[in-house]
Amino acid sequence: MSHTLEYPSTQQSMDELEDELDVPLTQNAEIVLFLARGVGLLVAIVALLLCFMIMMIAKIFLSFLINNIGILGVVILISIPLILFGRIRNISYKAIMTTLDNSCR
């Protein structure tokens, strides 16, 4: 008693795959894609607006600090945590200064 397995021909299975790819997953696939792109665009716009708002808040906070304690006070206020963080994490002073120099360009 021998068992034989019949495999479908490669051409037949490729034709079936092509037929499946031609049929949209939903009847309104174009509408779904249009809505998804629209939502993505709205998310990008909101992200940009939030970025600008955060930058404006930082600018207001920095100008408030400069107005109250002066530029030297702000430099000291920022440098103390940086130096402490550098000591705790064993980061060299040169690396901190290079990072600050590159961020201010």
Secondary structure, DSSP 8 states (H G I E B T S, - for coil): ---------HHHHHHHHHHHHHS-SSTTHHHHHHHHHHHHHHHHHHHHHHHHHHHHHHHHHHHHHHHHHHHHHHHHHHHHHHHHHHHHHT--HHHHHHHHHHHT-
